[in-house]
Structures are given as C-alpha cells and as structure tokens.
Amino acid sequence: MRILLVEDDHNLAQALSAVLSKHNYILDVSTDGEMGWEMMNIISYDLVLLDIILPKLDGISLCRRLREHNLQVPVMLITAKDSLTDKLMGLDSGADDYLIKPFDIQELLARIRVFSRRLTEQSTIIFSCGDIRLNPEMRQITYQGQVIPFSRKEYLLIELFIRHPCRVFSRMDIVDHLWSLDKLPTEDTVKSHIRRIRNKLKAVGAEDLIETLYGHGYRINPSFLQDSSSRSPLSAEPGKELENAIAQIWQNIREGVFNHLKTLEQAVTSLQSQILDQNQLQTAQKSAHQLAGTVATFGFEAAAYIAKAIEILLQNQAIHLKTTHSLTQLVKTLRLELEQQPINSIHEENSLIQLNSSQDFPFDTQPIRIMAVDDDAIILILVKQILENEGIQVTTLEKPTQIWETLENVQPNLLILDINMPEMNGLEICQLIRETAQWSWLPILILTVQTDRQTVQQVFACGADDYLAKPIVPEELSTQVCNRIRRSQRLKQ
C-alpha cells in the first residue's frame, strides 16, 4: 500500500515514516500542499495523510482541488483543529476520515488498515499459492509449513506478486510500487532482489514460484495458482515490536523536540523583556503547533495539551501581562513533562478512563474528588453521573458565591467551572483561584458552548488548564478529567 504524507512537521513525518515502513507501507513525504498536489498527479497513491495547516496550499484547499479534478484517492486529514466546525469543513471538502492530533499511533494504524481492507478486500486473510502461504499481518511467508527468512523488501516483492497473481510486473512497475521517491533504486537492484528470492525459494524446493517473461517482466508461475483459493483468518497483531519501534523513534527525534522547546523558552524570555518581534513570534507559534501534534504519539499526552494551550495563547493579537505569566508557567511545565520518561501509550491507552478502583489510578491511592460548578442543574447531574460511573467522587454546586466554602470542605483534585453563570462567571472565578496561594495549583476545566478562538484565548488567559465543549461528550469528559489529574499528580512527585 503506497501512502503520501503531506506534513510540514519534520519530526512527526520522520516518526510516521519509521513506524509505517515497519508495517510494510510505502511512504512518500511532501512538506507543503503544492508539492503534494504535484506528487499526486505523478504517482497513484492508495491513501493520502493530509495535515490542514500547510505552507503554500492548506489541506482543505488541496482536498477540494483533488475532488474538483475527480481524483478519488482516499484522504485522511490529520490535524490539531478539533472543533465540530473544522471537522465538518474537512469532511465537506471531500476527506474520507479525520484524525485529531495528538493521536495514538495504534489508532492511526487501525484506520489505515480500514482503508487497506477497502482497497484489497483481502487484508484479513492468509494467501495461499500452492504450498506457499503468506500472512499479511505477521508479515511471514512459509513453504510447506517452513518459515522462509525473507528481508522486508523481499517479502514486499513476493506479496506484490501473490496479491496480483495474474499480472506481469516490469522492473519499473516494481520500483513504483515498493520504493519511496527519496530512495529509488536502479533496475539492477530489482534483479538482485529477484535473484536472492529465487535462491531462498530454491533452498526449500519452490524455486519456480516467480516466472520471467522476457521483455515484459515477472509474474507468479501459473502452475502455483491451482490451489490458491485456500484462506484462513488471521490472529491479532503483536504489539511489542511496535512499542520498541516507537521508543527508538523517540530517541531519534528527541533532539528536534527539545529544539522546539528551546524556541518557546527563547520567545518567552523575549516576551518578558518586551523585545519579541513578529518573526520570533511566528517561529514560536509553529514550534508549539508541531509539538502539540507530535509528542502525544510517544506517550506525552499532558505535554501535547500544554503545547496546544501555548499555541493558542501565542495567537492572541495582544499578549498582556497575565498572558505572559501564563505562557511562562506553561513553558516551564512543558519542559518538566518532556523530561519525563515517555509513557507506554500502547499499554496505558485505556488507563486514562478506567478508575473503577483506587488501584486503577496510576498516581494516587486516595479517592479522586471532583468539584463541578454550574447554574444548570441538568449539566451537573450529567457530569456527576458520567464521572461517578468511573469511580470518581463528584460534588456539585449551583451557586458560585459558595465556591470558597465548598472548596475548603471538599478539597477537590480538580475543578470544573461553567464559563457563563450569574453573579460570577467561570473566567472570573478561575482568575481569583489562580491568585490564591492555597488553590493556585488546582487543575481547572472550563465548560463552554463557544469554542471560537477568542473564547479559547480568554479561557487560557485566565489561567484555566483546558476547556470542555458543550454539549458534553462522556468519553471526552472522562479523558480530560483523568489527563489533568495525572498531570497534576505527576508534577507533585
């Protein structure tokens, strides 16, 4: 399966390239929209992974252009823009799927497998070609039950032939299917691969599998196709290899990630000295954006949320003193997060919302206490029901004037505030709490119907950790709450 990634974040592109190649996908990378458009007009791709914010031509416009020119290649948008409006705009432009940064690499692989199944309608079966059996999920080829030790490229070559048993492939056809644009081989390289494959097949008695049609190319020998209809279900894919691969990729891109962090620290220093110019601001915005989209893939969920908050604050047209203070604290916290060991995102991906017992929560054995303040009793009932189902103690409050007394009595681990309430709104309360030494550490989430840029900037400027959009989605509420508490307790350690 040949995939085009259109992404200007070099760290993320490097990470995805390494992971996808280990799963036998051929990946080409374009760093801007116009280059991506040109590549799609030259090469036939099975899937396009497309960022929205791109140089020269944004992802939405590129997707529209594809559909206007009747190019029906499947497109998956990968972006940090996660509002309902953004999602609808992306899907309306002709995209087939929409994945939010930060994302889990397992989720990306699962979605790619969906497109692969649509493409081949055969990716969940074992292929048989005489006594040759090919298992696409295990990436394994056997002959009469004996595993043949093929290299990755040799495996891909045989898979190409077996998936298209009646087709003749020239050497250039093989190059187009199996090599990325930045690693194109000579035709002699293809001949060498074919020769090594034949030698390995000969060693087990299957040397005639690949037939040469002189002047045309190669194909599966028809004599092997008589019993090729035998297929059987696949077992689940092991995850240890992927886990190790992700750990290795993190070591490779770690320096680039910390360079982005240094860019943010330098921008904050300039901001404090009131010498931040437009170029430095734009560079810092780009660094925050790329960190937000990359680091969660390696288990730094909290760092991704912090980077996103920094990006939004940096987009504020007028950065005031309070904003500068918030940015300073966020960048310091971001460094603390990134200097931690990466969390095993494969094994812990479900632990964020599984709090049915005290042992399930990874940082504290005490019951988790949440306090929710909203003048809408229905919202409070909903929040209470969702979180108590996760084993969390929830105290609700309809009158914000009683917040200080209730905070003292409850001693919550996290506070949820509605943005619009009579007498005192959530932003004012949040600001007051941040100015109070006793509660300045408390994680705060703001509930809001409005998720436009101006509102989100106000949320972060007042000192809130994040916001939750209304109407409330139970999974998002649980995940946000648990992420925030995890981060808070990690910082206390």
ROTORTOR-925912 format. One line per 3 residues: number of its first residue (from 1); their letters; for each residue x, y, z of C-alpha. Coordinates in steps of 0.2 Angstrom, whole numbers, plus 5000, padded with zeros to 4 digits. Layout:
! ROTORTOR-925912
NUM = a = X/Y/Z; ... $
//
This chain:
! ROTORTOR-925912
1 = mri = 5000/5000/5000; 5008/5017/4995; 5004/5032/5006 $
4 = llv = 5008/5050/5003; 5010/5060/5019; 5008/5079/5017 $
7 = edd = 5015/5086/5033; 5027/5101/5037; 5032/5094/5054 $
10 = hnl = 5048/5085/5050; 5049/5076/5067; 5031/5069/5065 $
13 = aqa = 5035/5065/5047; 5051/5055/5052; 5041/5046/5066 $
16 = lsa = 5027/5041/5055; 5039/5036/5041; 5048/5024/5053 $
19 = vls = 5033/5016/5060; 5023/5014/5044; 5038/5006/5035 $
22 = khn = 5039/4993/5049; 5021/4989/5044; 5026/4987/5026 $
25 = yil = 5018/5003/5019; 5027/5013/5006; 5028/5031/5012 $
28 = dvs = 5032/5047/5002; 5033/5063/5011; 5028/5081/5005 $
31 = tdg = 5031/5096/5016; 5019/5108/5008; 5002/5107/4999 $
34 = emg = 5008/5112/4981; 5021/5099/4982; 5008/5086/4987 $
37 = wem = 4997/5091/4973; 5011/5088/4960; 5016/5071/4968 $
40 = mni = 4998/5065/4967; 4997/5070/4948; 5013/5059/4945 $
43 = isy = 5010/5044/4956; 4995/5034/4960; 4993/5033/4979 $
46 = dlv = 4982/5021/4989; 4980/5034/5003; 4984/5052/5007 $
49 = lld = 4988/5058/5025; 4985/5076/5025; 4988/5090/5038 $
52 = iil = 4977/5105/5037; 4989/5119/5041; 5002/5118/5027 $
55 = pkl = 5013/5130/5018; 5008/5136/5000; 4992/5127/5000 $
58 = dgi = 4982/5121/5015; 4975/5104/5017; 4956/5109/5015 $
61 = slc = 4960/5118/4999; 4971/5103/4992; 4957/5091/4996 $
64 = rrl = 4944/5101/4987; 4956/5103/4972; 4958/5084/4972 $
67 = reh = 4939/5081/4971; 4936/5095/4958; 4949/5086/4947 $
70 = nlq = 4940/5070/4950; 4955/5062/4959; 4946/5050/4971 $
73 = vpv = 4961/5044/4981; 4956/5041/5000; 4961/5056/5011 $
76 = mli = 4963/5056/5030; 4965/5073/5037; 4977/5074/5052 $
79 = tak = 4976/5090/5062; 4976/5098/5079; 4960/5108/5073 $
82 = dsl = 4947/5098/5083; 4931/5109/5083; 4915/5102/5076 $
85 = tdk = 4916/5116/5063; 4933/5111/5057; 4928/5093/5056 $
88 = lmg = 4913/5097/5046; 4923/5108/5034; 4936/5094/5032 $
91 = lds = 4924/5081/5028; 4914/5093/5017; 4930/5096/5007 $
94 = gad = 4930/5078/5002; 4940/5070/5015; 4936/5052/5020 $
97 = dyl = 4942/5052/5038; 4948/5065/5051; 4961/5061/5064 $
100 = ikp = 4964/5073/5079; 4982/5077/5085; 4988/5072/5096 $
103 = fdi = 4984/5054/5091; 4989/5037/5097; 4999/5028/5084 $
106 = qel = 4989/5012/5086; 4973/5022/5081; 4981/5028/5065 $
109 = lar = 4987/5011/5060; 4969/5004/5063; 4962/5017/5052 $
112 = irv = 4975/5014/5039; 4970/4995/5040; 4952/5000/5036 $
115 = fsr = 4957/5009/5020; 4968/4994/5016; 4954/4982/5018 $
118 = rlt = 4943/4993/5007; 4957/4993/4994; 4960/4975/4993 $
121 = eqs = 4945/4967/5002; 4958/4953/5006; 4969/4960/5020 $
124 = tii = 4961/4949/5034; 4966/4933/5025; 4981/4922/5023 $
127 = fsc = 4985/4920/5005; 4990/4903/4998; 4999/4900/4982 $
130 = gdi = 5002/4881/4980; 5011/4876/4996; 5017/4895/4998 $
133 = rln = 5007/4904/5012; 5008/4922/5015; 5002/4930/5031 $
136 = pem = 5000/4949/5029; 4998/4953/5047; 5013/4943/5053 $
139 = rqi = 5022/4948/5038; 5028/4930/5036; 5029/4918/5021 $
142 = tyq = 5030/4899/5023; 5033/4884/5011; 5025/4868/5017 $
145 = gqv = 5025/4875/5035; 5043/4880/5035; 5046/4899/5038 $
148 = ipf = 5057/4907/5024; 5068/4921/5031; 5065/4935/5018 $
151 = srk = 5070/4953/5021; 5057/4966/5022; 5059/4971/5004 $
154 = eyl = 5060/4953/4998; 5044/4950/5007; 5035/4965/4999 $
157 = lie = 5040/4959/4982; 5033/4942/4985; 5017/4950/4992 $
160 = lfi = 5015/4961/4977; 5016/4946/4966; 5004/4935/4976 $
163 = rhp = 4991/4949/4978; 4991/4951/4959; 4994/4933/4953 $
166 = crv = 4988/4936/4935; 4998/4952/4932; 5015/4954/4924 $
169 = fsr = 5026/4967/4933; 5040/4976/4924; 5055/4981/4934 $
172 = mdi = 5049/4999/4934; 5032/4994/4940; 5040/4985/4955 $
175 = vdh = 5050/5001/4959; 5035/5012/4958; 5025/5000/4970 $
178 = lws = 5039/4997/4983; 5051/5011/4984; 5049/5029/4991 $
181 = ldk = 5053/5043/4980; 5068/5048/4990; 5076/5030/4989 $
184 = lpt = 5073/5025/4971; 5084/5010/4966; 5091/5005/4949 $
187 = edt = 5083/4991/4939; 5099/4981/4943; 5094/4982/4962 $
190 = vks = 5077/4974/4957; 5086/4960/4948; 5097/4957/4963 $
193 = hir = 5081/4955/4974; 5073/4943/4962; 5089/4933/4962 $
196 = rir = 5090/4932/4981; 5072/4927/4982; 5074/4913/4970 $
199 = nkl = 5089/4907/4979; 5079/4906/4996; 5064/4898/4987 $
202 = kav = 5076/4885/4979; 5083/4880/4996; 5065/4874/5001 $
205 = gae = 5060/4867/4984; 5050/4881/4977; 5062/4889/4965 $
208 = dli = 5049/4891/4951; 5037/4902/4960; 5042/4918/4951 $
211 = etl = 5042/4916/4932; 5051/4928/4920; 5043/4934/4904 $
214 = ygh = 5057/4941/4894; 5055/4958/4888; 5040/4960/4899 $
217 = gyr = 5044/4957/4917; 5039/4945/4931; 5024/4936/4937 $
220 = inp = 5018/4921/4948; 5021/4904/4939; 5003/4899/4934 $
223 = sfl = 5007/4881/4940; 5007/4888/4958; 4989/4895/4956 $
226 = qds = 4979/4879/4955; 4977/4879/4974; 4977/4897/4978 $
229 = ssr = 4960/4899/4985; 4964/4892/5002; 4962/4906/5015 $
232 = spl = 4960/4907/5034; 4958/4920/5047; 4972/4930/5055 $
235 = sae = 4977/4931/5073; 4979/4948/5082; 4995/4958/5078 $
238 = pgk = 5008/4958/5092; 5012/4975/5099; 5029/4973/5107 $
241 = ele = 5038/4976/5091; 5028/4992/5088; 5032/4998/5106 $
244 = nai = 5050/4995/5104; 5050/5004/5087; 5041/5019/5094 $
247 = aqi = 5054/5020/5108; 5068/5020/5096; 5060/5034/5085 $
250 = wqn = 5058/5045/5101; 5077/5044/5104; 5079/5049/5085 $
253 = ire = 5068/5064/5086; 5071/5069/5104; 5084/5082/5099 $
256 = gvf = 5072/5091/5087; 5058/5091/5100; 5069/5100/5113 $
259 = nhl = 5075/5112/5100; 5056/5117/5098; 5055/5119/5117 $
262 = ktl = 5071/5130/5117; 5062/5141/5103; 5047/5143/5115 $
265 = eqa = 5058/5147/5130; 5068/5160/5120; 5051/5168/5114 $
268 = vts = 5045/5169/5132; 5062/5177/5138; 5060/5190/5123 $
271 = lqs = 5042/5192/5128; 5046/5196/5146; 5059/5209/5140 $
274 = qil = 5046/5216/5128; 5058/5213/5113; 5048/5199/5105 $
277 = dqn = 5047/5203/5086; 5034/5196/5073; 5047/5183/5066 $
280 = qlq = 5051/5176/5083; 5033/5175/5087; 5028/5166/5071 $
283 = taq = 5043/5153/5074; 5037/5150/5092; 5019/5148/5086 $
286 = ksa = 5025/5135/5073; 5035/5126/5086; 5021/5125/5098 $
289 = hql = 5009/5118/5084; 5022/5105/5079; 5025/5099/5097 $
292 = agt = 5006/5098/5100; 5004/5087/5085; 5019/5076/5089 $
295 = vat = 5023/5072/5107; 5007/5063/5112; 5012/5049/5099 $
298 = fgf = 5026/5045/5111; 5015/5045/5127; 5017/5063/5132 $
301 = eaa = 4998/5067/5132; 4999/5081/5145; 5014/5089/5135 $
304 = ayi = 5003/5089/5120; 4989/5098/5129; 5001/5111/5136 $
307 = aka = 5009/5114/5119; 4992/5117/5111; 4987/5129/5125 $
310 = iei = 5004/5138/5122; 5000/5139/5103; 4983/5147/5107 $
313 = llq = 4990/5160/5118; 5003/5165/5106; 4990/5168/5093 $
316 = nqa = 4982/5181/5104; 4984/5198/5095; 4988/5207/5111 $
319 = ihl = 4999/5197/5123; 4996/5206/5140; 5005/5204/5157 $
322 = ktt = 4994/5190/5163; 4996/5181/5146; 5015/5182/5148 $
325 = hsl = 5014/5175/5165; 5003/5160/5159; 5015/5157/5145 $
328 = tql = 5030/5157/5156; 5022/5144/5168; 5016/5133/5153 $
331 = vkt = 5033/5133/5145; 5041/5128/5162; 5028/5114/5164 $
334 = lrl = 5031/5108/5146; 5049/5106/5150; 5045/5096/5165 $
337 = ele = 5033/5085/5155; 5045/5082/5141; 5060/5077/5153 $
340 = qqp = 5049/5063/5160; 5051/5045/5153; 5038/5043/5139 $
343 = ins = 5023/5034/5145; 5019/5017/5137; 5005/5023/5126 $
346 = ihe = 5001/5006/5119; 4999/4998/5136; 4991/5013/5145 $
349 = ens = 4980/5020/5132; 4964/5014/5141; 4970/5018/5159 $
352 = liq = 4965/5036/5157; 4947/5032/5160; 4947/5016/5170 $
355 = lns = 4946/5022/5188; 4934/5009/5194; 4945/5006/5209 $
358 = sqd = 4959/5015/5218; 4972/5003/5211; 4967/5008/5193 $
361 = fpf = 4973/5026/5195; 4992/5026/5192; 4997/5040/5204 $
364 = dtq = 4987/5040/5220; 4978/5028/5230; 4966/5041/5238 $
367 = pir = 4948/5043/5230; 4948/5056/5216; 4937/5071/5221 $
370 = ima = 4930/5082/5208; 4920/5098/5211; 4909/5105/5197 $
373 = vdd = 4901/5122/5197; 4887/5127/5185; 4870/5136/5187 $
376 = dai = 4862/5122/5175; 4856/5108/5187; 4854/5096/5172 $
379 = ili = 4873/5099/5167; 4878/5095/5185; 4868/5079/5185 $
382 = lvk = 4876/5073/5169; 4893/5077/5175; 4890/5068/5191 $
385 = qil = 4883/5053/5183; 4897/5051/5170; 4912/5053/5182 $
388 = ene = 4904/5043/5196; 4902/5029/5184; 4921/5030/5183 $
391 = giq = 4923/5028/5201; 4926/5047/5204; 4918/5057/5219 $
394 = vtt = 4909/5072/5212; 4902/5087/5222; 4891/5099/5213 $
397 = lek = 4887/5117/5216; 4874/5128/5208; 4878/5144/5217 $
400 = ptq = 4896/5151/5213; 4895/5163/5228; 4898/5147/5239 $
403 = iwe = 4913/5141/5230; 4926/5146/5243; 4917/5137/5257 $
406 = tle = 4914/5122/5246; 4932/5121/5241; 4938/5121/5259 $
409 = nvq = 4925/5107/5263; 4928/5096/5248; 4947/5098/5245 $
412 = pnl = 4945/5093/5226; 4958/5086/5215; 4951/5096/5200 $
415 = lil = 4938/5110/5197; 4925/5111/5183; 4918/5129/5180 $
418 = din = 4905/5134/5168; 4910/5149/5158; 4893/5159/5160 $
421 = mpe = 4885/5160/5177; 4875/5173/5186; 4884/5184/5199 $
424 = mng = 4901/5177/5195; 4907/5169/5178; 4919/5155/5177 $
427 = lei = 4933/5165/5170; 4932/5177/5185; 4932/5163/5197 $
430 = cql = 4947/5155/5189; 4957/5171/5189; 4953/5173/5208 $
433 = ire = 4958/5155/5211; 4975/5157/5202; 4979/5172/5213 $
436 = taq = 4976/5162/5229; 4991/5153/5235; 4981/5139/5243 $
439 = wsw = 4972/5134/5227; 4984/5141/5213; 4989/5123/5209 $
442 = lpi = 4972/5116/5206; 4968/5110/5189; 4953/5119/5181 $
445 = lil = 4942/5115/5166; 4930/5127/5159; 4914/5122/5152 $
448 = tvq = 4909/5132/5137; 4897/5132/5122; 4908/5144/5112 $
451 = tdr = 4924/5137/5106; 4929/5151/5094; 4947/5157/5095 $
454 = qtv = 4943/5172/5105; 4934/5162/5119; 4948/5149/5120 $
457 = qqv = 4961/5163/5122; 4951/5170/5136; 4950/5153/5144 $
460 = fac = 4969/5150/5144; 4972/5169/5148; 4963/5167/5165 $
463 = gad = 4973/5153/5170; 4962/5138/5166; 4971/5122/5161 $
466 = dyl = 4959/5117/5147; 4941/5119/5141; 4927/5106/5138 $
469 = akp = 4914/5110/5124; 4896/5109/5127; 4886/5098/5124 $
472 = ivp = 4896/5086/5134; 4903/5070/5127; 4905/5057/5141 $
475 = eel = 4921/5050/5134; 4929/5067/5132; 4924/5072/5149 $
478 = stq = 4932/5057/5157; 4948/5058/5147; 4950/5076/5150 $
481 = vcn = 4947/5075/5169; 4959/5060/5170; 4973/5068/5160 $
484 = rir = 4973/5083/5170; 4974/5074/5187; 4988/5063/5180 $
487 = rsq = 4997/5078/5175; 4994/5087/5192; 5000/5072/5202 $
490 = rlk = 5015/5069/5192; 5021/5087/5195; 5019/5084/5213 $
493 = q = 5030/5069/5213 $
//
